[in-house]
């Protein structure tokens, strides 16, 4: 397992805690026992962490990760990636954001920002640079 994937998967307990807290605060779920909330949160946290890791790995495919930094809810990956014109420094900053749909479904989004050689780039520009 890559260090990139591991850095995300260790976030599963935080995703579980976010989900469990939001589930306990939800109207209409008062009939759930603490054990049922914990079971649902554990399943959700593992699946959400896997999805997050898949997204990060896809964005950093072909890059050599050189450093990983973490702060509350945000993970930064520093990497180097080669293209025909030479090496580029890449920084991917990603975070977890808990959301709720109008119908009450709880989920996480994992927005990220990509920097190439210190400049913020769109995902489309990033894909084009490394196509």
N, C-alpha and C positions, 0 to 999 in steps of 0.2 A: 504494500500500500504506500502510495506517495506521501511525502510530508505535507504536500498541499491538501490532499484529501484528509489526512489525519487532523490537520489544523481546523478543518471545518467540522469533521465528525465529533470532535471533542466538545463542540457547541451543543450537541443534542440535549444534554440536561438543561441548558438555558432555554432552549426552544420548548422543552417539556414544561418547564416552570412558567414561561410566558403563557403557554396554552392552558395549563391547569388554572392559573390565576384568572384568565379571561373566562374560562368555562365556569368557574365558581361564581363569577360576578354576573353571569348571563341570566337574564330572566327566562323562566321556562325550563331550567335544568335543575331545579331544586329537588327533583325526584332522584337525582343521581347520587349514589353513595360515594364516599371518599375513595373507596377502592376502585370504583368504576371510573371516576375522574382520573385517578392515577394511571389506570390501565390505558385509557384513551390518550392521555398525555404522553405516555411512554411510546405508544405506537406512532402517534403524530410526530413526536420529536425525532425519532429515528428516521422516519420517512422524509421529513422536512430537511434534516441534515444531509441526507443522501442527495436530495434534489439540489440543494445549495452547493454541495461538493461537485456534482456533475456540471453545474453551470460554471463554476470557477475553473475546473479542469478544462472545460471546452474553451474558455477564453484564453487560458494560458498554454494551450496545446502548442508544442514546438518550442516553448520557452524554457530556460533553465532557471528555476526559482533559486534565488541567492539568499533571501531573508524573508522572514514572516514576523509581523508585529501584530499585537492584539491590544485593544483597549475595549472599554465597555461597549459591546455590541458591534464593534467594527474590527475587521481583520484587513491588514495590508500585506500584499505580496510584492516583493521586489524581484525582478527577473531580468534576464538578458535573452535577446532573441536575434538570430542572424537572418539577414536577407541579402539579396545580391549586392546592395550598396554598403554592407557592413553590419555591425552590431548595433542594436538599439536597447536602451534601458527602458523597462516597462514597470509601471507601478499600477496595481489593481487594488483599489480600496472598495471593500464590500461590507455591507452591514445588514443587520436583521431588523425588520420593522413589522410589528404585529398589526394586522388589519382585521376589520370585520365587515362583511357584506351587509347590505340593507336587510337581507333575510336572516342575518345573525350568524352566518358561517364564519368561523375564526380561521385565519391563515396568516402566514408570514410572506412578506416580499423581501427580496434580497437585492436591492439596488446596488449598483456599483459604478465606479468612475475609473476610467482608464487614462493613464498618462504615458505618453511615449516621449522619451528624452525630455521629461519635465513639462510637457505641454498636454493639456487636457484634449482628448480626441473623442469623437463619437465612436460608437461600436462599428458603424458602417465604415468609417475612415480606417479604423483599426483592422477590420477584415480585409479591406482593400490593400492596405500596406503590406499585410502578411499573407496575401493570397498566393 
